[in-house]
Amino acid sequence: MPGCGKSTVSLILGKKLNAQVADTDAIIVSKHGDISKIFASHGEEYFRTLETEAVKYAEFDNFFGYFLG
């Protein structure tokens, strides 16, 4: 559900619960570039694969909190 406020809500919850927040979109952008270009070039299925990898990356890097899409 793009644009529904997941990032905003997760940041607020992270502050209230004193938890780290890992933004999967930010992880994807840092490793692969602009999300709209990923969709245009490779499609949604490829993006979802990158999103899954971003969650795994965040888990292995000891992020504890809310993972965003």
C-alpha positions as CSV (number, residue, x, y, z in Angstrom):
1,M,0.0,0.0,0.0
2,P,2.2,2.8,-1.2
3,G,1.7,6.2,0.3
4,C,-0.5,5.1,3.3
5,G,1.9,6.4,6.0
6,K,3.8,3.3,7.0
7,S,7.1,5.1,7.4
8,T,5.5,7.9,9.4
9,V,3.7,5.6,11.7
10,S,6.7,3.4,12.2
11,L,8.9,6.4,13.1
12,I,6.4,7.6,15.6
13,L,6.1,4.1,17.2
14,G,9.9,3.7,17.2
15,K,10.2,6.9,19.2
16,K,7.4,6.0,21.6
17,L,8.8,2.5,22.2
18,N,12.5,3.5,22.1
19,A,13.1,1.1,19.2
20,Q,15.2,1.3,16.1
21,V,13.4,1.6,12.8
22,A,14.7,0.1,9.6
23,D,13.2,1.7,6.5
24,T,13.4,-1.0,3.8
25,D,12.8,1.6,1.0
26,A,15.8,3.6,2.2
27,I,17.9,0.4,2.2
28,I,16.8,-0.4,-1.3
29,V,17.5,3.1,-2.5
30,S,21.0,3.1,-1.0
31,K,21.9,-0.2,-2.6
32,H,19.9,-0.1,-5.9
33,G,18.9,3.4,-6.7
34,D,15.5,5.1,-7.2
35,I,12.5,2.9,-6.6
36,S,10.4,4.3,-9.4
37,K,13.3,3.4,-11.8
38,I,13.4,-0.1,-10.4
39,F,9.7,-0.5,-11.0
40,A,10.0,0.9,-14.5
41,S,13.0,-1.2,-15.5
42,H,12.4,-4.5,-13.7
43,G,8.7,-4.5,-12.4
44,E,7.0,-5.1,-9.1
45,E,8.1,-8.7,-8.6
46,Y,11.8,-7.7,-8.8
47,F,11.1,-4.9,-6.3
48,R,9.4,-7.3,-3.9
49,T,12.5,-9.5,-4.1
50,L,14.7,-6.5,-3.2
51,E,12.3,-5.6,-0.4
52,T,12.7,-9.2,1.1
53,E,16.5,-8.9,0.8
54,A,16.3,-5.5,2.6
55,V,14.4,-7.0,5.5
56,K,17.0,-9.8,5.7
57,Y,19.8,-7.2,5.6
58,A,18.2,-5.2,8.4
59,E,17.8,-8.4,10.5
60,F,21.4,-9.4,10.1
61,D,22.6,-5.9,10.9
62,N,20.8,-6.1,14.3
63,F,18.0,-3.6,13.6
64,F,15.2,-4.3,16.0
65,G,12.0,-2.4,15.3
66,Y,9.6,-2.0,12.6
67,F,10.4,-2.8,9.0
68,L,8.8,-0.5,6.4
69,G,7.9,-1.1,2.8
